[in-house]
Amino acid sequence: MENNVEMVTIHVMGKKHGVPNDLTIMKAMEYAGHQFRRGSGCRGGYCGACATLYRVKGSYKLEGALACQKIVEEGMYIAQIPFNPAEKITYDIEKVRPAVNTMVEHYPELSRCLSCNTCTKACPQDIMVMDYVQASLRGDITQAAKLSFDCLTCGLCAVRCPAEIVPYNAATLARRLYAKYIDGPSKHVIDRAAAVEAGEYDEGIKELMEMDKEPLQKLYENRDVNIHG
Amino acid sequence: MADNESGYPAYMAESLKKVVETRAERVGKSFTPMNAQQKTDILKNFHPDWKMDEKRELRVGHNKGAQMPHEVVDIIEAHSIIKAENIDLSNIDYDVDVLIIGAGGAGLSAAILAMDSGIEPDKILIVQKLRLGDANSKMSQGGIQAADHPNDSPTIHYLDVIGGGHYSNKPELVEVMVKDGPEVIKWHEELGVLYDKMEDGSMQLAPGGGTSRRRMHSCKDYTGMEITRVLMDEVINREISYVELTSAVEFIKDDKGQVAGAVLYDMDHDDYKIARAKATILATGGFGRLHIQKFETTNHYGSTGDGIIMAYRAGADLLHLDSTQFHPTGSAYPEQIVGQLCTEKLRARGAQPLNIDGELFVYPLETRDVEASALIRECYGKDKGITTPVGMKGVWLDTPLIDIINGEGTIEREFAAMHRNYTKFGIDIRKEPMLVFPTLHYQNGGVEINVRCETNIPGLYAAGEIVGGIHGKNRLMGNSQLDLYVFGKRAGIAAAERAKTIELGELSLKHLDDYEELLKKEGIETDRKSPILLPEYRGKKTLDHQLKLL
């Protein structure tokens, strides 16, 4: 295969490598000889372990990406950001309430937001980060929770923020408050948990557990399947 | 991307055209599910588990004679990466009540419940090979099962699980899983996990392969990520101690034969540390990165089966490791994301698997083993697959149907992750199908436990994917998310109870010497070492020229 592939030059932490042009940054670094310890996680865009900053030769622009989700480009200068010394406040979810000032009380630096939108531009998930920071500032916890939902906590927004806000940790607080106190628990879940606790299903399950394989299989093959509606 | 621009190579256009042409008439059409005999036949003929030359008999230890994939036997019939004589057990770095190895859904849940059961947060230690929360748990897309809808019940859930697992499950483990299910969802909601809801505040539920009810709770297609994110936040809020980039490599036992902690390996500094613990919970996850039969995998970078060999050397019983789950739909194109998960929920919401002629060839929601076998048969038995530029075969998964059936915007709303990831590589799944092929997804077997998560060795508990027996020889979608929290919580409670009463004896690594003797006795000569900790993806030239100078 390699004979047909076009190569590009990348610089990993300043070191120059020739790599096939169709690899992701992560696979290109491995191709070049790197074995990840930090900086590789799910390898599928679900965990944020491989937050990466890069600049392409000739451009002044510093860009953010997940190494597992970005294909290499000619002249890329690459640095991974595998850890972020970010502020994460601790709180008791049973005691905090989603009041209009809750977010700013817990993360006062939210009010330093300059509305420069650098966080949004840095986000590899294309989340409207500045918009949820602003929603948090206004005390609109519902909006902050919804806008931030796809966040992988990769940390690139916080690294780039000139006001030193840590948007993703604030967003986690917003989502937990929204889920627990505003969206609220589902009644049928609570009811069913109580019914199990009361032993309502003990007998039915015990019956199945004591059944021989053959009648059990018959029961299974002929069970009522109702997955519509 | 322009409307008329395809994300696929030009030579696939003819097949894609057939997909488009047949789409309208396929809406609302299904395919007859297979009967018991047809299922047995297709599994025997096409499921990778039935390729007996891909397995061999284990020659060492108390499960000697068990059939397992070569890749698993390779890590079991191997020397430890440490030698007992090189480890100083008198210098204890961490002295705790409860040691938790692995920080995915099971480990995090265990930590929270150990604390709820009266263990001080600084007497709990979570060690994690990579970062907190870096685990397969986080990658779960489609959802988590729990029988909480009025038209469903734990009894119905039980039957689905045990039938789906071909009656090989341990019934008592299935019982506690289905009964604890609603309580787990309730617990998540109390912690602030944001589940998808209907207008009336009830759960939005979807079916999965082999489920007889809509039972799948979801957080868009970031279900595992959302739950893990909340549990991590809670562990940090409670100031439970954890240490990242630190992998357990072997258990430590005491002179009474109890597990009494673990030897840890600092992945940053290449030195070892000693953790002594009154109770130890193994929650290391699965083995996808062993690439069984060279399959691509959906699994996390750290899924190298470390827990299997650590537990076996310490004397734990293993179960069902002959059986591996291949998820029916992994990415087959583009090359950059080959093997990655395309959630079963896509089929639950209407996407259909199609062959090169645009024909639906299987009921889309068979159990995973049967569905995967049908895809393999279509490609290699009937030669009706689509060949990719690198020679891999796959079938179409017709995703545009999802928006046609459920309304425009459904894909963007419910499959935000899928849509985003494919868009990055040039394919709009709202307009074009995905190209898919089965991918290595889950370790069905593992360490045997009881309902208290106790293994056969005092002091050693296990929870999560490292456990065998819950799902039998085939797991249903959404039940591994559920088992993480059911058994993670139970392990935390049971380990905390033990830690309050137990006295440890003198620490020992004698079991490692004993294992060496066993290898010798069986005549196993090898230079393999395990656990392997990280998969090897470096270029050939690097490996050929590698020097270990320091």
Chai-1 contact restraints between the chains, C-beta under 6 A:
chainA,res_idxA,chainB,res_idxB,connection_type,confidence,min_distance_angstrom,max_distance_angstrom,comment,restraint_id
A,T24,B,Q336,contact,1.0,0.0,6.0,A-B,restraint_1
A,E30,B,Y537,contact,1.0,0.0,6.0,A-B,restraint_2
A,E30,B,R538,contact,1.0,0.0,6.0,A-B,restraint_3
A,Y31,B,G539,contact,1.0,0.0,6.0,A-B,restraint_4
A,G33,B,R538,contact,1.0,0.0,6.0,A-B,restraint_5
A,G33,B,G539,contact,1.0,0.0,6.0,A-B,restraint_6
A,G33,B,T542,contact,1.0,0.0,6.0,A-B,restraint_7
A,Q35,B,R538,contact,1.0,0.0,6.0,A-B,restraint_8
A,R37,B,M267,contact,1.0,0.0,6.0,A-B,restraint_9
A,S40,B,Y301,contact,1.0,0.0,6.0,A-B,restraint_10
A,G41,B,D134,contact,1.0,0.0,6.0,A-B,restraint_11
A,G41,B,Y301,contact,1.0,0.0,6.0,A-B,restraint_12
A,C42,B,M139,contact,1.0,0.0,6.0,A-B,restraint_13
A,C42,B,H300,contact,1.0,0.0,6.0,A-B,restraint_14
A,R43,B,Y301,contact,1.0,0.0,6.0,A-B,restraint_15
A,G44,B,Q340,contact,1.0,0.0,6.0,A-B,restraint_16
A,G45,B,N421,contact,1.0,0.0,6.0,A-B,restraint_17
A,Y46,B,K138,contact,1.0,0.0,6.0,A-B,restraint_18
A,Y46,B,M139,contact,1.0,0.0,6.0,A-B,restraint_19
A,Y46,B,M225,contact,1.0,0.0,6.0,A-B,restraint_20
A,C47,B,K138,contact,1.0,0.0,6.0,A-B,restraint_21
A,A49,B,D134,contact,1.0,0.0,6.0,A-B,restraint_22
A,Q69,B,K424,contact,1.0,0.0,6.0,A-B,restraint_23
A,T90,B,N237,contact,1.0,0.0,6.0,A-B,restraint_24
A,Y91,B,N237,contact,1.0,0.0,6.0,A-B,restraint_25
A,I93,B,G192,contact,1.0,0.0,6.0,A-B,restraint_26
A,D150,B,A416,contact,1.0,0.0,6.0,A-B,restraint_27
A,T172,B,D233,contact,1.0,0.0,6.0,A-B,restraint_28
A,R175,B,L194,contact,1.0,0.0,6.0,A-B,restraint_29
A,R176,B,G192,contact,1.0,0.0,6.0,A-B,restraint_30
A,A179,B,G192,contact,1.0,0.0,6.0,A-B,restraint_31
A,A179,B,V193,contact,1.0,0.0,6.0,A-B,restraint_32
A,A179,B,L194,contact,1.0,0.0,6.0,A-B,restraint_33
A,K180,B,G192,contact,1.0,0.0,6.0,A-B,restraint_34
A,P185,B,E189,contact,1.0,0.0,6.0,A-B,restraint_35
A,S186,B,S202,contact,1.0,0.0,6.0,A-B,restraint_36
A,S186,B,M203,contact,1.0,0.0,6.0,A-B,restraint_37
A,H188,B,D148,contact,1.0,0.0,6.0,A-B,restraint_38
A,H188,B,S202,contact,1.0,0.0,6.0,A-B,restraint_39
A,V189,B,D148,contact,1.0,0.0,6.0,A-B,restraint_40
A,V189,B,P182,contact,1.0,0.0,6.0,A-B,restraint_41
A,V189,B,I185,contact,1.0,0.0,6.0,A-B,restraint_42
A,V189,B,K186,contact,1.0,0.0,6.0,A-B,restraint_43
A,I190,B,K186,contact,1.0,0.0,6.0,A-B,restraint_44
A,R192,B,D148,contact,1.0,0.0,6.0,A-B,restraint_45
A,R192,B,P182,contact,1.0,0.0,6.0,A-B,restraint_46
A,A193,B,P182,contact,1.0,0.0,6.0,A-B,restraint_47
A,A193,B,E183,contact,1.0,0.0,6.0,A-B,restraint_48
A,A193,B,K186,contact,1.0,0.0,6.0,A-B,restraint_49
A,V196,B,K179,contact,1.0,0.0,6.0,A-B,restraint_50
A,V196,B,P182,contact,1.0,0.0,6.0,A-B,restraint_51
A,Y201,B,P154,contact,1.0,0.0,6.0,A-B,restraint_52
A,Y201,B,T155,contact,1.0,0.0,6.0,A-B,restraint_53
A,G204,B,T155,contact,1.0,0.0,6.0,A-B,restraint_54
A,I205,B,T155,contact,1.0,0.0,6.0,A-B,restraint_55
A,I205,B,Y158,contact,1.0,0.0,6.0,A-B,restraint_56
A,I205,B,E175,contact,1.0,0.0,6.0,A-B,restraint_57
A,L208,B,Y158,contact,1.0,0.0,6.0,A-B,restraint_58
A,M209,B,P171,contact,1.0,0.0,6.0,A-B,restraint_59
A,K213,B,Y167,contact,1.0,0.0,6.0,A-B,restraint_60
A,Y220,B,L159,contact,1.0,0.0,6.0,A-B,restraint_61
A,Y220,B,G163,contact,1.0,0.0,6.0,A-B,restraint_62
A,E221,B,A36,contact,1.0,0.0,6.0,A-B,restraint_63
A,R223,B,L159,contact,1.0,0.0,6.0,A-B,restraint_64
A,R223,B,S212,contact,1.0,0.0,6.0,A-B,restraint_65
A,V225,B,S212,contact,1.0,0.0,6.0,A-B,restraint_66
A,I227,B,P207,contact,1.0,0.0,6.0,A-B,restraint_67
A,I227,B,R214,contact,1.0,0.0,6.0,A-B,restraint_68
